[in-house]
Amino acid sequence: LRREPRGEALSTLESVALVLRHLERGPEAADALLAALERMMAAARLDAADPTQPAGG
């Protein structure tokens, strides 16, 4: 997985989630986007941990 160049750096999806929080009347869209990002990162970590498995599980 890529790492941010600085501690305060955000991914594109994290940045979009922050903008959505300011534009939308509730946090639902931003929360859903961040939850999807977390699931994607968890899947990537599992793939990286077991190189015998094909990509994607």
N, CA and C atoms as a LAMMPS dump frame, in Angstrom:
ITEM: TIMESTEP
0
ITEM: NUMBER OF ATOMS
171
ITEM: BOX BOUNDS ff ff ff
-5.0000000000000000e+02 5.0000000000000000e+02
-5.0000000000000000e+02 5.0000000000000000e+02
-5.0000000000000000e+02 5.0000000000000000e+02
ITEM: ATOMS id mol type element x y z
1 1 1 N 0.833 -1.181 0
2 1 2 C 0 0 0
3 1 3 C 0.873 1.237 0
4 2 1 N 0.4 2.257 -0.669
5 2 2 C 1.139 3.517 -0.689
6 2 3 C 1.022 4.213 0.651
7 3 1 N 2.005 5.017 0.935
8 3 2 C 1.985 5.816 2.161
9 3 3 C 1.987 7.283 1.766
10 4 1 N 1.35 8.089 2.611
11 4 2 C 1.323 9.52 2.334
12 4 3 C 2.725 10.099 2.532
13 5 1 N 3.096 11.098 1.73
14 5 2 C 4.435 11.686 1.837
15 5 3 C 4.632 12.47 3.13
16 6 1 N 3.538 12.962 3.699
17 6 2 C 3.587 13.719 4.964
18 6 3 C 2.401 13.294 5.817
19 7 1 N 2.516 13.459 7.106
20 7 2 C 1.447 13.054 8.009
21 7 3 C 0.127 13.745 7.752
22 8 1 N 0.173 14.98 7.279
23 8 2 C -1.063 15.735 7.042
24 8 3 C -1.649 15.497 5.651
25 9 1 N -0.981 14.704 4.828
26 9 2 C -1.453 14.435 3.47
27 9 3 C -2.676 13.51 3.505
28 10 1 N -3.566 13.675 2.526
29 10 2 C -4.77 12.856 2.405
30 10 3 C -4.811 12.197 1.034
31 11 1 N -5.475 11.063 0.966
32 11 2 C -5.721 10.453 -0.335
33 11 3 C -6.825 11.249 -1.035
34 12 1 N -7.002 10.989 -2.311
35 12 2 C -8.068 11.656 -3.057
36 12 3 C -9.43 11.34 -2.44
37 13 1 N -9.662 10.069 -2.081
38 13 2 C -10.952 9.693 -1.493
39 13 3 C -11.173 10.365 -0.144
40 14 1 N -10.133 10.475 0.665
41 14 2 C -10.271 11.17 1.947
42 14 3 C -10.588 12.647 1.729
43 15 1 N -9.957 13.247 0.735
44 15 2 C -10.213 14.656 0.427
45 15 3 C -11.649 14.862 -0.037
46 16 1 N -12.125 13.979 -0.9
47 16 2 C -13.507 14.073 -1.381
48 16 3 C -14.482 13.907 -0.215
49 17 1 N -14.185 12.998 0.698
50 17 2 C -15.054 12.806 1.864
51 17 3 C -15.138 14.081 2.699
52 18 1 N -14.018 14.763 2.881
53 18 2 C -14.036 16.024 3.635
54 18 3 C -14.899 17.072 2.942
55 19 1 N -14.781 17.164 1.619
56 19 2 C -15.591 18.126 0.864
57 19 3 C -17.073 17.765 0.982
58 20 1 N -17.387 16.47 0.861
59 20 2 C -18.783 16.04 0.992
60 20 3 C -19.359 16.414 2.352
61 21 1 N -18.566 16.3 3.389
62 21 2 C -19.043 16.665 4.737
63 21 3 C -19.453 18.136 4.797
64 22 1 N -18.758 18.972 4.033
65 22 2 C -19.081 20.4 4.032
66 22 3 C -20.254 20.728 3.107
67 23 1 N -20.423 19.955 2.036
68 23 2 C -21.461 20.26 1.052
69 23 3 C -22.803 19.602 1.351
70 24 1 N -22.775 18.413 1.914
71 24 2 C -24.006 17.669 2.174
72 24 3 C -24.584 18.064 3.532
73 25 1 N -25.842 17.786 3.718
74 25 2 C -26.505 18.13 4.984
75 25 3 C -26.214 17.114 6.089
76 26 1 N -25.673 15.986 5.743
77 26 2 C -25.354 14.959 6.736
78 26 3 C -24.075 14.241 6.36
79 27 1 N -23.555 13.443 7.276
80 27 2 C -22.271 12.781 7.036
81 27 3 C -22.38 11.452 6.287
82 28 1 N -23.579 11.048 5.886
83 28 2 C -23.774 9.709 5.341
84 28 3 C -22.911 9.429 4.113
85 29 1 N -22.876 10.344 3.152
86 29 2 C -22.107 10.118 1.925
87 29 3 C -20.618 10.019 2.237
88 30 1 N -20.124 10.914 3.065
89 30 2 C -18.703 10.889 3.43
90 30 3 C -18.373 9.619 4.201
91 31 1 N -19.238 9.238 5.127
92 31 2 C -19.002 8.025 5.91
93 31 3 C -18.983 6.79 5.019
94 32 1 N -19.892 6.726 4.049
95 32 2 C -19.935 5.587 3.13
96 32 3 C -18.666 5.522 2.293
97 33 1 N -18.19 6.661 1.843
98 33 2 C -16.964 6.704 1.046
99 33 3 C -15.767 6.241 1.871
100 34 1 N -15.655 6.721 3.092
101 34 2 C -14.537 6.325 3.953
102 34 3 C -14.63 4.849 4.344
103 35 1 N -15.838 4.337 4.534
104 35 2 C -16.005 2.916 4.845
105 35 3 C -15.557 2.055 3.665
106 36 1 N -15.892 2.478 2.452
107 36 2 C -15.45 1.75 1.261
108 36 3 C -13.93 1.77 1.15
109 37 1 N -13.324 2.908 1.453
110 37 2 C -11.864 3.011 1.429
111 37 3 C -11.25 2.06 2.453
112 38 1 N -11.814 2.003 3.644
113 38 2 C -11.301 1.095 4.68
114 38 3 C -11.404 -0.362 4.237
115 39 1 N -12.533 -0.742 3.612
116 39 2 C -12.687 -2.119 3.122
117 39 3 C -11.673 -2.424 2.032
118 40 1 N -11.452 -1.476 1.137
119 40 2 C -10.485 -1.658 0.063
120 40 3 C -9.073 -1.837 0.632
121 41 1 N -8.723 -1.027 1.623
122 41 2 C -7.397 -1.129 2.227
123 41 3 C -7.235 -2.444 2.99
124 42 1 N -8.286 -2.887 3.679
125 42 2 C -8.226 -4.157 4.403
126 42 3 C -8.022 -5.317 3.432
127 43 1 N -8.724 -5.293 2.307
128 43 2 C -8.562 -6.342 1.299
129 43 3 C -7.154 -6.323 0.722
130 44 1 N -6.611 -5.15 0.485
131 44 2 C -5.253 -5.043 -0.049
132 44 3 C -4.234 -5.573 0.952
133 45 1 N -4.455 -5.299 2.238
134 45 2 C -3.54 -5.82 3.268
135 45 3 C -3.587 -7.345 3.313
136 46 1 N -4.778 -7.923 3.2
137 46 2 C -4.896 -9.384 3.187
138 46 3 C -4.19 -9.976 1.981
139 47 1 N -4.368 -9.357 0.819
140 47 2 C -3.696 -9.829 -0.392
141 47 3 C -2.185 -9.767 -0.23
142 48 1 N -1.691 -8.69 0.363
143 48 2 C -0.248 -8.523 0.547
144 48 3 C 0.293 -9.518 1.567
145 49 1 N -0.526 -9.887 2.548
146 49 2 C -0.079 -10.796 3.599
147 49 3 C 0.02 -12.24 3.111
148 50 1 N -0.722 -12.597 2.071
149 50 2 C -0.714 -13.97 1.561
150 50 3 C -0.45 -13.965 0.061
151 51 1 N 0.828 -13.978 -0.325
152 51 2 C 1.165 -13.9 -1.756
153 51 3 C 0.758 -15.137 -2.549
154 52 1 N 0.326 -16.22 -1.876
155 52 2 C -0.105 -17.413 -2.61
156 52 3 C -1.518 -17.274 -3.155
157 53 1 N -2.272 -16.301 -2.66
158 53 2 C -3.64 -16.088 -3.119
159 53 3 C -3.648 -15.166 -4.336
160 54 1 N -4.548 -15.413 -5.29
161 54 2 C -4.663 -14.488 -6.426
162 54 3 C -5.161 -13.126 -5.962
163 55 1 N -4.834 -12.106 -6.713
164 55 2 C -5.257 -10.743 -6.365
165 55 3 C -6.766 -10.697 -6.228
166 56 1 N -7.245 -9.971 -5.229
167 56 2 C -8.671 -9.827 -5.005
168 56 3 C -9.26 -10.891 -4.101
169 57 1 N -8.436 -11.745 -3.529
170 57 2 C -8.963 -12.694 -2.551
171 57 3 C -8.873 -14.073 -3.023
